[in-house]
Each structure stands twice: as C-alpha cells, then as structure tokens.
Amino acid sequence: MIRLGAGPLDRIAAVGAHCDDIAIGAGGTLLTLCLARPGIRVDALVLSGGGSEREQEERAALAAFCPGADLRLAVHKLPDGRLPAHWEEAKAAVEELRAGTEPELVLAPRTDDAHQDHRGLARLMTTAFRDHLVLGYEIVKWDGDLGRPAAYQPLSPETAEHKVRLLQEHYPSQRHRPWYDREAFLGLARIRGIECHARYAEAFSVTKLTLNLGG
C-alpha cells in the first residue's frame, strides 16, 4: 500500500451538515491527528442543530474527539434535510469558515453522498477551499451509497474502539436509529482496514490532489 505523509500539519477544518456527521465520518482520524499533534487547531462547522440539544451533544462530542486541540466550533440553525432550499445561508457559512482559517487539511462529506444535505455541503467545500486537500468522509446509512474510496487513514484497534465508545456516549439522541450501533461502525472500519492492509481504517474520497514528489 502506497503511503503519503502529511508533512507539517498545524491546522485542519472539519465540516458537517448535521451534528454527528464529522464524528461518524472522521472521528477516528480526528483522534489520531489530535493525539499525535497536541495543540493543533481544529476549525469545525456544522450547518444544522444550532440552539438544540443536538448542539450540546456536538460540542461535548467534538471536544472529546479532539483531545488537546484548539477547537473552534460553529453550529448553525439550517433545517435538517432542507439544505438545497437554503443554499445562500449554507454558502455564507462555508465562506465565513474559509475567511477565518487556512488549513492544511479539510474533512468534509463526499460529493457523491446520497443525502442531499451532505452532497450539497460537499460541493460547496471544493469551491471555497480550492487550493486545499479536501478528504470526503463516508457515513453508513440505509441509502446504501458506500463506494470505492481512494484514501485511507488506518486506525489502531484502540482508536477504533474509542471512536465507537464516544459515538455511543455523546449522541444519545441518535441511538434509536437502526444503523447507529457498534457493529455498523466497527464493521465498516474493519472492511476499510482490509482494503488498506490494516486492522481498521476510515476511508475518504479525493476529488483533486496535487503531489510534490520532488520536494
């Protein structure tokens, strides 16, 4: 398996259409990054859930997923499932995030995600962050939209288990969902691990990547 190192990594951005998207899609990667780089700045944006119990869940969860990080989180109040009808507000939120950060890495939904909110946000990211590495995370759900990812972040068994514990602990409002359980999260991580010769992994899509092999 070909491995590319990240080089200097002092600031990342993470975005989600809903509270819990970032943690489900990239929680293990956040744990790995933040534990390896104490003090790393994480600028996070969530488009919906602001002012509700879901925002409280998200703030506690991302603090746990980003141990030792300089976490800056904004949670907006766009209605769940209606992002296409609120395009201007979503675009303004993404542009506000872009104006306040210069990350080396951006974690966002996949552009081919079946959920309209995820997909819409993903398409905004590649226009606002044109010169950045944007990794599109995946979220298991009933739509059955999982594809063939191009990039993998291996996770140690301890990190994979830690991710699942935090998901179960910090998002009680989601426990009723039939796909929101330990088997689903670890099962997908195990499959992605097999694909990159690791025990567990999180997988990402990449729309565009510039190499610097001679640097």
Number of C-alpha atoms within 10 A of each C-alpha: 7 5 9 9 5 8 7 8 13 16 19 21 23 24 26 24 30 25 27 24 21 28 25 20 24 28 27 28 24 24 24 20 19 19 16 11 17 14 16 20 21 24 22 20 24 27 24 25 21 19 11 11 11 21 21 16 18 24 19 15 21 24 15 19 26 24 19 17 21 16 18 14 19 16 25 20 16 20 16 13 14 12 21 14 12 11 15 11 16 24 17 12 18 21 16 13 21 16 10 9 14 17 21 17 19 22 24 31 31 27 23 18 21 16 17 16 23 24 19 21 25 25 15 18 24 18 12 16 18 10 14 17 19 27 25 25 27 27 24 15 15 9 10 10 13 14 11 10 17 12 20 21 19 24 23 16 16 10 18 24 17 15 26 20 12 18 24 15 13 19 20 11 11 15 13 9 9 10 14 17 16 14 11 15 21 18 13 19 23 20 17 25 21 14 17 19 12 19 17 28 29 27 26 25 21 15 13 12 11 8 7 6 6 4 4
